[in-house]
């Protein structure tokens, strides 16, 4: 079942990504963005199958991430 999402904000000039969303049922925060470079991904500690990294600008988090 798909999550019910609410857009929290974006620092993208053209409205695509990066963007933060909140799951209206769980309060979890989701990030839309570009995948990190493979060199960054190779540094992950104990990644599960299918996991990756998304690059998130600090400004996006400080402006739009929930404070709770």
QUIWO-V772243 format. One record per pair of residues at least 6 apart in sequence whose C-alpha atoms are under 7 Angstrom apart, sorted by the first residue. I is the first residue (numbers start at 1). J is the second residue. D is the distance in Angstrom with one decimal. If there is no record, write none. Layout:
# QUIWO-V772243
i->{I;I}
j->{J;J}
d->{D;D}
This chain:
# QUIWO-V772243
i->{3;4;4;4;5;5;5;5;6;6;6;6;7;7;7;8;8;8;8;9;9;9;10;10;10;10;10;11;11;11;12;17;17;18;18;18;19;19;19;20;20;20;20;21;21;21;22;22;22;23;33;33;33;34;34;35;35;35;36;36;36;41;41}
j->{23;23;24;25;21;22;23;24;21;22;23;24;20;21;22;20;21;22;64;19;20;64;17;18;19;20;60;18;19;60;18;32;33;32;33;56;31;32;33;29;30;31;32;29;30;31;28;29;30;29;54;55;56;54;55;53;54;55;53;54;55;52;53}
d->{6.3;5.7;5.6;7.0;6.1;5.5;4.8;5.8;5.4;5.3;6.6;6.7;6.1;4.4;6.5;5.4;5.2;6.6;5.9;5.8;5.6;5.6;6.8;6.0;4.3;6.4;6.3;6.5;7.0;5.8;6.0;5.8;5.2;5.3;4.5;6.7;5.9;5.1;6.8;6.8;5.9;4.8;6.4;5.7;5.1;6.4;5.7;4.6;6.2;6.3;5.7;6.3;7.0;5.6;5.9;5.7;4.6;6.2;5.4;5.5;5.6;6.3;6.3}
